[in-house]
Amino acid sequence: MRYDAIVIGAGIAGSCIAHFLAENKLKVLVIEKEKIACGASGAAGAFLSPMMGRGRLVDFVNNSLIFALKFYKNIAADLLIDNGALRIVKSVEDRDQFFIDSRNSVLENSILENGVFFKEAGVIEAVKICERLLSNCDVIEKTKANAPKYINNEWIVNDKFSAKILIASIGFYEPILPVWWLNMRGVWGERLKIKPDFKIDHNYMGDVAISATFADGAAAIGATHKRAKNDWEIDQRAKQDLLQKASDLIPQISNVKVLEIKGGMRPASIDYFPIAGNIINAHKTLAEFPEFPRGGHIKENEFSRYKNLFIFSAHGGRGFVTAPLTAKFLRDIILYGKSELKINQNLLNPDRFFLRNFRRNLLLSSHEILAQNKPLEAQNDRQYN
């Protein structure tokens, strides 16, 4: 079956890029190994929270937040609570710097005695928003995607589906395409679904985040923490740890009824920015520029690339904030080659890791690097998603 684009992965990142492509009247297929938002996205609290501090990452996250709130309100106001968030001061020592950062923020905020209240913040229902975003796409669940083949200017997946454009938007555990040079890491997150016997008017932010209560009276406690390559065991200790930290923000929350606990590993980059762009054919590039790993120079326009093969991943614990804006940006790059959105493409482009990581391998030759890693053409008997 032929499509204009195939997206592998139906978490918040895959759902957003599929939505924006379908918005441009492309026929889009999304292939998901389990169910929509069943992995790290489904385990997320889906908090739409500001980031404190200063710098390019803070600016990117907070501008993404402004975009995300407007985006969700436009397509899914019934799934959104945007009552704001109170960021609690963690310690007296942090108080002065905390308030300086808030005054310099692009987000509207009010300084209170115990913290800063941000008007532009909220929470969204994670699974339902992904389902809404994919409403104009074909979705195949419970299906692994085989390593794709590029034949006659089209990407073939599972020897059954074809498209001109292929986008890998998958999680931390899967060996996503021949991009071993990205060195993505995992960020573990946990979420408690609770049923308080009182109303929570807005989000609270501290060592954990607490959501406002939804229409059904439930709320969420979430935390993203401890970088690791393996899942933590989700047990009573994890639940009590979240409840204890939440009770530091709202004391009466310590005795609430816990309805559900979930956890998942979110893919993240080492510089905390998402990864969005065309994928370099590392094997072909290194074969053409064998001196590159040992200090040889190569210009960006000299990279060999997989045609119409893109990656959209590594949103870490802020996927529901950063995915909408970044997806629209990537959609523009895919369809038009440029975007009018004011985003520095170098901050998102996967090229940044190709340059960085090979410079760290000065003791290895191109031959040694290629021998340790297989090209896409040699992976067609492997499966991933």
NUKE-238757 format. One record per residue (C-alpha): y, x, z; residue in one letter; chain. Coordinates in steps of 0.25 Angstrom, whole numbers, always signed. Layout:
<nodes>
<<Y,X,Z>,A,A> ...
</nodes>
This chain:
<nodes>
<<+0,+0,+0>,M,A> <<+14,+6,-4>,R,A> <<+26,+6,+5>,Y,A> <<+40,+12,+4>,D,A> <<+38,+19,+18>,A,A> <<+27,+21,+28>,I,A> <<+30,+24,+42>,V,A> <<+19,+29,+51>,I,A> <<+21,+25,+66>,G,A> <<+27,+12,+72>,A,A> <<+34,+16,+84>,G,A> <<+49,+15,+85>,I,A> <<+52,+26,+75>,A,A> <<+43,+21,+65>,G,A> <<+47,+7,+67>,S,A> <<+62,+11,+65>,C,A> <<+60,+19,+52>,I,A> <<+51,+8,+46>,A,A> <<+62,-2,+50>,H,A> <<+73,+5,+43>,F,A> <<+65,+8,+30>,L,A> <<+61,-7,+29>,A,A> <<+75,-11,+31>,E,A> <<+78,-4,+18>,N,A> <<+67,-12,+12>,K,A> <<+56,-2,+11>,L,A> <<+42,-6,+13>,K,A> <<+37,+1,+25>,V,A> <<+24,+2,+31>,L,A> <<+22,+7,+46>,V,A> <<+8,+13,+50>,I,A> <<+5,+13,+65>,E,A> <<-7,+19,+71>,K,A> <<-7,+8,+83>,E,A> <<+3,-3,+84>,K,A> <<+19,-4,+83>,I,A> <<+25,+4,+94>,A,A> <<+12,+6,+101>,C,A> <<+14,+21,+104>,G,A> <<+26,+28,+111>,A,A> <<+36,+17,+105>,S,A> <<+28,+6,+112>,G,A> <<+28,+14,+125>,A,A> <<+43,+16,+125>,A,A> <<+53,+9,+133>,G,A> <<+62,+8,+121>,A,A> <<+74,+11,+129>,F,A> <<+87,+12,+121>,L,A> <<+94,+22,+130>,S,A> <<+105,+32,+128>,P,A> <<+104,+47,+130>,M,A> <<+113,+54,+139>,M,A> <<+119,+68,+137>,G,A> <<+126,+74,+125>,R,A> <<+121,+81,+112>,G,A> <<+116,+77,+98>,R,A> <<+103,+70,+104>,L,A> <<+111,+62,+114>,V,A> <<+120,+57,+102>,D,A> <<+109,+54,+93>,F,A> <<+101,+46,+104>,V,A> <<+113,+38,+108>,N,A> <<+118,+35,+94>,N,A> <<+103,+31,+91>,S,A> <<+104,+22,+103>,L,A> <<+116,+15,+98>,I,A> <<+110,+13,+84>,F,A> <<+97,+8,+90>,A,A> <<+103,-3,+99>,L,A> <<+110,-9,+87>,K,A> <<+98,-7,+79>,F,A> <<+89,-14,+89>,Y,A> <<+99,-25,+92>,K,A> <<+100,-28,+77>,N,A> <<+85,-30,+74>,I,A> <<+79,-33,+88>,A,A> <<+89,-38,+98>,A,A> <<+78,-46,+104>,D,A> <<+71,-33,+108>,L,A> <<+83,-26,+113>,L,A> <<+89,-25,+127>,I,A> <<+102,-17,+126>,D,A> <<+108,-19,+139>,N,A> <<+111,-5,+141>,G,A> <<+106,+6,+150>,A,A> <<+110,+12,+164>,L,A> <<+108,+27,+164>,R,A> <<+106,+31,+178>,I,A> <<+112,+45,+183>,V,A> <<+99,+53,+187>,K,A> <<+107,+62,+197>,S,A> <<+120,+65,+203>,V,A> <<+120,+79,+196>,E,A> <<+118,+72,+183>,D,A> <<+129,+62,+185>,R,A> <<+141,+69,+180>,D,A> <<+135,+74,+167>,Q,A> <<+128,+60,+165>,F,A> <<+142,+53,+165>,F,A> <<+148,+64,+156>,I,A> <<+137,+61,+146>,D,A> <<+139,+46,+147>,S,A> <<+153,+47,+144>,R,A> <<+150,+55,+131>,N,A> <<+140,+46,+126>,S,A> <<+141,+38,+113>,V,A> <<+136,+26,+121>,L,A> <<+144,+16,+129>,E,A> <<+141,+18,+143>,N,A> <<+147,+15,+157>,S,A> <<+146,+25,+169>,I,A> <<+141,+19,+182>,L,A> <<+138,+24,+195>,E,A> <<+124,+27,+193>,N,A> <<+124,+30,+179>,G,A> <<+128,+26,+165>,V,A> <<+126,+13,+158>,F,A> <<+124,+13,+143>,F,A> <<+127,+0,+136>,K,A> <<+120,+5,+123>,E,A> <<+105,+5,+128>,A,A> <<+94,-4,+129>,G,A> <<+79,-6,+127>,V,A> <<+70,-12,+115>,I,A> <<+56,-18,+115>,E,A> <<+49,-6,+109>,A,A> <<+37,-13,+102>,V,A> <<+44,-25,+97>,K,A> <<+56,-17,+91>,I,A> <<+46,-8,+83>,C,A> <<+39,-21,+78>,E,A> <<+52,-27,+74>,R,A> <<+56,-14,+67>,L,A> <<+43,-15,+59>,L,A> <<+44,-30,+55>,S,A> <<+48,-26,+40>,N,A> <<+37,-16,+39>,C,A> <<+22,-16,+36>,D,A> <<+15,-10,+49>,V,A> <<+1,-6,+50>,I,A> <<-4,-4,+64>,E,A> <<-17,+3,+70>,K,A> <<-17,+12,+58>,T,A> <<-16,+27,+58>,K,A> <<-9,+34,+46>,A,A> <<-17,+45,+39>,N,A> <<-9,+57,+35>,A,A> <<-1,+53,+23>,P,A> <<-3,+58,+8>,K,A> <<+9,+60,-2>,Y,A> <<+4,+55,-15>,I,A> <<+13,+52,-27>,N,A> <<+26,+51,-19>,N,A> <<+20,+42,-9>,E,A> <<+14,+44,+5>,W,A> <<+1,+38,+7>,I,A> <<-4,+34,+21>,V,A> <<-19,+30,+24>,N,A> <<-21,+31,+9>,D,A> <<-16,+16,+9>,K,A> <<-1,+16,+11>,F,A> <<+9,+23,+3>,S,A> <<+24,+25,+4>,A,A> <<+35,+34,-2>,K,A> <<+40,+36,+13>,I,A> <<+32,+40,+25>,L,A> <<+37,+41,+39>,I,A> <<+30,+47,+51>,A,A> <<+35,+40,+63>,S,A> <<+24,+42,+73>,I,A> <<+21,+47,+87>,G,A> <<+19,+60,+95>,F,A> <<+4,+60,+94>,Y,A> <<+2,+59,+79>,E,A> <<+2,+72,+71>,P,A> <<+13,+66,+62>,I,A> <<+12,+72,+48>,L,A> <<+13,+88,+46>,P,A> <<+25,+89,+55>,V,A> <<+19,+99,+66>,W,A> <<+32,+107,+66>,W,A> <<+40,+95,+72>,L,A> <<+34,+98,+86>,N,A> <<+36,+84,+91>,M,A> <<+34,+82,+106>,R,A> <<+30,+70,+114>,G,A> <<+38,+62,+124>,V,A> <<+31,+53,+133>,W,A> <<+36,+40,+137>,G,A> <<+32,+29,+146>,E,A> <<+36,+14,+148>,R,A> <<+34,+4,+159>,L,A> <<+35,-11,+156>,K,A> <<+40,-18,+168>,I,A> <<+43,-32,+173>,K,A> <<+54,-31,+184>,P,A> <<+57,-43,+192>,D,A> <<+72,-41,+189>,F,A> <<+81,-39,+177>,K,A> <<+85,-25,+172>,I,A> <<+98,-27,+164>,D,A> <<+98,-14,+157>,H,A> <<+91,-1,+155>,N,A> <<+91,+10,+165>,Y,A> <<+89,+25,+162>,M,A> <<+85,+36,+171>,G,A> <<+72,+44,+172>,D,A> <<+66,+32,+166>,V,A> <<+72,+20,+158>,A,A> <<+71,+5,+162>,I,A> <<+74,-6,+152>,S,A> <<+81,-19,+154>,A,A> <<+72,-31,+156>,T,A> <<+67,-37,+143>,F,A> <<+67,-52,+141>,A,A> <<+53,-53,+146>,D,A> <<+58,-47,+159>,G,A> <<+50,-33,+157>,A,A> <<+57,-20,+156>,A,A> <<+53,-5,+153>,A,A> <<+53,+8,+161>,I,A> <<+52,+20,+152>,G,A> <<+53,+35,+152>,A,A> <<+51,+46,+142>,T,A> <<+47,+59,+148>,H,A> <<+38,+71,+149>,K,A> <<+36,+77,+135>,R,A> <<+21,+79,+133>,A,A> <<+10,+79,+122>,K,A> <<+1,+70,+129>,N,A> <<+2,+56,+135>,D,A> <<+4,+55,+150>,W,A> <<-5,+46,+157>,E,A> <<+2,+32,+159>,I,A> <<-3,+29,+173>,D,A> <<+3,+23,+186>,Q,A> <<+10,+36,+189>,R,A> <<+18,+35,+176>,A,A> <<+21,+20,+180>,K,A> <<+26,+23,+194>,Q,A> <<+34,+35,+189>,D,A> <<+42,+26,+179>,L,A> <<+44,+15,+190>,L,A> <<+49,+25,+200>,Q,A> <<+59,+31,+190>,K,A> <<+63,+17,+186>,A,A> <<+65,+13,+200>,S,A> <<+75,+24,+202>,D,A> <<+84,+16,+192>,L,A> <<+80,+2,+196>,I,A> <<+74,+2,+210>,P,A> <<+67,-11,+210>,Q,A> <<+59,-7,+197>,I,A> <<+49,+0,+206>,S,A> <<+41,-12,+208>,N,A> <<+41,-19,+195>,V,A> <<+29,-24,+187>,K,A> <<+24,-14,+177>,V,A> <<+19,-21,+164>,L,A> <<+16,-10,+156>,E,A> <<+16,+6,+155>,I,A> <<+16,+13,+142>,K,A> <<+18,+28,+137>,G,A> <<+19,+36,+125>,G,A> <<+22,+49,+119>,M,A> <<+35,+49,+110>,R,A> <<+36,+59,+99>,P,A> <<+49,+68,+101>,A,A> <<+55,+80,+95>,S,A> <<+59,+92,+102>,I,A> <<+74,+90,+100>,D,A> <<+73,+75,+104>,Y,A> <<+78,+70,+91>,F,A> <<+69,+61,+82>,P,A> <<+63,+67,+70>,I,A> <<+66,+59,+57>,A,A> <<+65,+65,+43>,G,A> <<+57,+70,+31>,N,A> <<+45,+79,+35>,I,A> <<+45,+94,+30>,I,A> <<+33,+98,+23>,N,A> <<+31,+110,+32>,A,A> <<+19,+116,+25>,H,A> <<+26,+116,+11>,K,A> <<+39,+121,+17>,T,A> <<+32,+133,+24>,L,A> <<+24,+136,+12>,A,A> <<+37,+137,+4>,E,A> <<+45,+145,+15>,F,A> <<+34,+153,+22>,P,A> <<+45,+162,+29>,E,A> <<+51,+150,+36>,F,A> <<+43,+150,+49>,P,A> <<+47,+165,+51>,R,A> <<+62,+164,+49>,G,A> <<+63,+160,+34>,G,A> <<+74,+151,+30>,H,A> <<+72,+137,+24>,I,A> <<+83,+126,+21>,K,A> <<+80,+112,+24>,E,A> <<+81,+108,+10>,N,A> <<+69,+118,+7>,E,A> <<+59,+111,+16>,F,A> <<+48,+104,+9>,S,A> <<+46,+90,+14>,R,A> <<+36,+79,+13>,Y,A> <<+42,+68,+3>,K,A> <<+46,+55,+10>,N,A> <<+38,+59,+23>,L,A> <<+47,+57,+36>,F,A> <<+45,+58,+51>,I,A> <<+52,+49,+61>,F,A> <<+48,+52,+75>,S,A> <<+51,+60,+88>,A,A> <<+60,+50,+95>,H,A> <<+55,+53,+108>,G,A> <<+59,+43,+119>,G,A> <<+70,+38,+112>,R,A> <<+64,+31,+100>,G,A> <<+69,+18,+101>,F,A> <<+83,+24,+102>,V,A> <<+83,+34,+91>,T,A> <<+73,+28,+81>,A,A> <<+82,+17,+74>,P,A> <<+93,+26,+71>,L,A> <<+84,+38,+67>,T,A> <<+76,+28,+58>,A,A> <<+88,+23,+51>,K,A> <<+92,+38,+48>,F,A> <<+78,+41,+43>,L,A> <<+78,+29,+34>,R,A> <<+91,+34,+28>,D,A> <<+85,+48,+26>,I,A> <<+72,+42,+20>,I,A> <<+79,+32,+10>,L,A> <<+93,+39,+7>,Y,A> <<+91,+53,+11>,G,A> <<+103,+52,+21>,K,A> <<+108,+43,+31>,S,A> <<+122,+38,+35>,E,A> <<+118,+38,+50>,L,A> <<+125,+49,+57>,K,A> <<+113,+57,+62>,I,A> <<+111,+72,+60>,N,A> <<+98,+72,+51>,Q,A> <<+95,+86,+57>,N,A> <<+93,+81,+71>,L,A> <<+82,+72,+66>,L,A> <<+76,+79,+54>,N,A> <<+62,+85,+56>,P,A> <<+66,+97,+49>,D,A> <<+73,+102,+62>,R,A> <<+59,+105,+68>,F,A> <<+53,+112,+56>,F,A> <<+65,+122,+56>,L,A> <<+64,+124,+71>,R,A> <<+49,+124,+73>,N,A> <<+46,+134,+62>,F,A> <<+57,+144,+67>,R,A> <<+49,+144,+80>,R,A> <<+36,+149,+73>,N,A> <<+42,+162,+68>,L,A> <<+28,+169,+71>,L,A> <<+21,+160,+62>,L,A> <<+21,+161,+47>,S,A> <<+21,+149,+37>,S,A> <<+6,+151,+34>,H,A> <<+3,+150,+49>,E,A> <<+11,+138,+52>,I,A> <<+5,+131,+40>,L,A> <<-9,+135,+44>,A,A> <<-7,+128,+57>,Q,A> <<-2,+115,+52>,N,A> <<-7,+106,+41>,K,A> <<+1,+100,+30>,P,A> <<+1,+85,+27>,L,A> <<-7,+86,+15>,E,A> <<-19,+92,+24>,A,A> <<-17,+81,+34>,Q,A> <<-22,+69,+26>,N,A> <<-35,+68,+34>,D,A> <<-27,+67,+47>,R,A> <<-21,+54,+53>,Q,A> <<-9,+52,+61>,Y,A> <<+1,+41,+65>,N,A> 
</nodes>
